[in-house]
Amino acid sequence: RKHRPAFIGLVTVTIIALCCLIVPWVTRYDALKTNVDLIRQPPSLSHIFGTDELGRDLFVRLCDGGRISIIIGLATMAMAIFLGTLIGAIAGFYGGRVDNVLMRFTDFVLSIPQLFLLLLFAQLLRTTNNPVLSGGPLPIIVIIGILSWPGSARLVRGQFLSVKSKEFVEAARMSGATNLRVMIRHILPNAASPIIVAATLRVGQAIITESTLSFLGFGVQPPTPTWGNMLKNAQAQMTYASWTAIFPGLAILITVLALNYMGDGLRDALDPHHIE
């Protein structure tokens, strides 16, 4: 609460999440239903964010698309943190040859241009005949998740290396605790603070990555709205219907900025060396 930007970020993210969950269910407008009589209407009392090139209410589409973008961000974060924690914990706990192999593999993944792999995998999945894997959010979650874990792995490895030499870990070993129990019950809770902060920041990064893929035409495919493909659709009409690009762009900016402020606040709150 003492970190004012973090508190504002938390309130902002909460409001955005509630809007994304509630608005599509209570509004009289349909995010997918077109109306040729309302094409490119500017913001008004009836349509506070205006309408798009097919006459669909932009505010409702922003809320509906935000729900998908946030779900992608959260699911991607969970996958990346899980993989990063698993690999980093094993590398940091066992050290030696295991550490060398896992960290060299991590360095290899980090050295590959992520955007290139994202576009390649997205294109491969788009050409598949499986309707679940072509154009929906699931493949985007998997692609971003499996390419986003190296940073978390290095962070967790460093935490495990510093904690595993503590006296309470040696005491747990002497009491007969198995390696798995020592890792999960004794080391991981003491390394949780930076992992929580990294998870918060990872959500914002995933939202930006998904928006980038959708903007380039390789993400979630229309008519399903996301903030990224709404920006893509707005390219051709920015000069005479600028609101179709302004509001999706602001949604991404505000959400990611609020999440980053939350991450800063969590870092200050959970850092034992932080001085008020």
N, C-alpha and C positions, 0 to 999 in steps of 0.2 A: 504493500500500500504506500510505502514511502517513496517508491520509484514512480513519480507522476506519469512519465510517458508509458511505462509498462502498464499501469492501471488504466490509462486511457486506451491503450492497445487492447487490453482484455475486454473492456466495455465495447469497443468497436467491433472486435471479432465476435463477441456474443450477439450484438445487434445484427450483424451481417448473417450469422448462422441462423438466428431465429427468423429473419426475413426469408432466407433461402428455404427453410423448412415449412414455414406457415403460409407465405403469400401464394405459392402455386395452388394451394388447396382451398383457400378462402376467396380468391378473386373470381370475378365473373369472366375474366379473359382467359383464353387458352394459349399457352406458350407456342403451340404448333399450328393453331388454326389461322389460316390466312383470311384477309378481308381486303378486296381490291378497292373498296371505298375509303380505306384508311391508309393508303400507301404513303409513306414518308410524311406523316403528320408531325409537326414540331411539338415540343413539350407543351402540355396544356393541363387544365384541371382534370380532364377525362383520361389523359395519358401523360402522367407526370414526366416521363422520360421520352415521350414521343413514340412513334411507330417506325418499323423498318421497311425495307423494300417490298415486303409482302403484306404489309398492313398488320403485322403482329405487334402487340404491346411490348415495348422494349423493357419496361420495368419488370414485367412478369417473366420475360425471357432471361433477364439478368438474374433474377432470383432462382429460376429453374436451372439455368446454366451454372450459377454459383454453387448450387447444391452438388452438381456433378464435379465441378472443379475442386471443391473442398473435399469431397469424398476421395477423389484421385489423390489429392495432397496427403490426406490422412493415411490412406491405404499404402501409398508409396513410402511414406515415412515409416510406417510399421514394418514394411518389408525390408527397407534399407537398414533400419536400426536393428532388426532381428539378425539379418545376415552379418552386419558389421560387428554387432556384439558377440555373436557366435565365433566368428573368425578371429576377432581381436582378443577375445577371452582365451581361446585355445593357444594363440600365439604368445600372449603375454604370460600365461600361467606355465606352460611347458618350456618355453624358450628353446635355445639350442637349434637343432636342425629343423624342428617343427616351426619355430619362429622364422627361421631363414626362408623356408619354402613358402609359408603363407604370406610373409611380407614381400617377397619377391613377386609373388603372384599379384598381390595388391598393387605394387608399383607398376606391374605390367598393365593392369586394368586402368590405373590412373594415367598411364602414358598414351592411351588410345583416345583420340578425339571423341568425346562423348556424343556430340551432336551428330557426327557422321554415323555412329552406330545406332543412335536413336532413329535417324531417318532410314537407315538400311533395314533394321528390324521392323519398323513401322510399315515400310513398303512391302516387306515379305508377308506380314500378317494381313495387310490389306488385300493381297492377291489370293488369299486362301478362300476356299469354298465354305469354311465353317462360319456360320453367321455370328457365333459368339466372339470369334477372334477377328472379325473384319468390321471395323468402324465403331465398335463400342469402347467403353472405358476400360474394360478388363485388360486388353493387350497393352494399353498405355501404362496402366499400373504396373504390370509385370516388367515391361521394358525399362521404365524409369527406375523401378525398384532394384532390379538386378544390376544396374549400372551406377547406383548411387551409394553403395555400401562402403567403398574403400576409405572415405574420410572418417566414417564412424569406426571402422576397424582399427585404424591407426590411433584414434583417440582412446578407444577402449583398451587397446594393447598397452599404451602408455600408463593408463590408470592401473591396470593389473600388474605391470612391472613395479610400480611404486608401492602398491598395497601388499603384494604377496610376501614381502620381506618383513612386514610388521610383526610385532610380538604376538598379537592375538591370532594371527594366521598360523604361526609356529605352534601355539598352544593347541589350536584345533587339530593340527596334524598329529601332535603328540597324544592327543586324546583318542586317536584312532579314526578320525573322520576321513571319509574317502575323498579323492580329488574332486569328484563332482559336487559333493556336499560343501567342501571348502570354497569352491568357485561360486556356487549359487547362494549359500547361506552366509558366507563371511566376506568374500571379496567383492562380489557384485553389488550388494547394497552400499558399500563404501565407495564404489565407483559410479553410483547412479546419478550424482548431480550433473556432471558434464554430459552424460548421456541424455538426460532430460532436456537440457539446454539445446543440445544438438538436434534432438527430435523436434523441438519447437521451430528451430530455424529451418529444418528440412522440409516442413510443410510448405513454407513460403517458397522455397526453392523448387519444390515439386510443382506448385501452382504455376510458377513462371515457366518451367520446362514444358508442362502440358500446354500452356498458352502458346509457347513458341512452336511446338509441333502442330497444334491446331491452326495457327496462323499460316504456317507453311503448307497446310493441306494434308498433313500426315497424322493428325490426331483424331479425336472423336469426330465422326462425320455427320453433317447435317442430315435431317432436320433437327437432330438432338443438339440443343444449344450448350455451348460452353463459352466462357469469356474469350478464349482464343479464337474459335471459329466465328464468333460474332464480330471480332475485330477484322478477321479475314474478309467477311462478307461486306464490311463497311468500307473497304479500300476504294471501291469504284464510285462511292457516293459521298466521300468526305467533303467535297467542295460545295455541295448543295444540300446535304443532310448530315452535317458534322456531328450531330448528337448521337448518331448510330455508332460512331467511333469513340466519342468522348466518354460516354458513360461506361462501356466495358473497360476502357483503359483506366478510368478512375477506380473502378471496382478492383482491378488487379493491383493497382498502385496502393490503394488504401488498405486492402487486406494484407498484402505482403509487408507493408510498412508496419502495420499493427502487430503482425506476428513477430517481426524482427524486434520491435520494442518489448514485446513480451519475453523474447529470448534474452534480451539484455537485462531485463528485470529479474528473471530467474537466475541468470548467471550471478548477478550481484547478491541475490538473496541466498543462494546455495553455496557461494564461494566462502570457505572458512577464513580466507586471508583477506577478504574485502574489508576495507576500513570505511566507516560512515563519514 
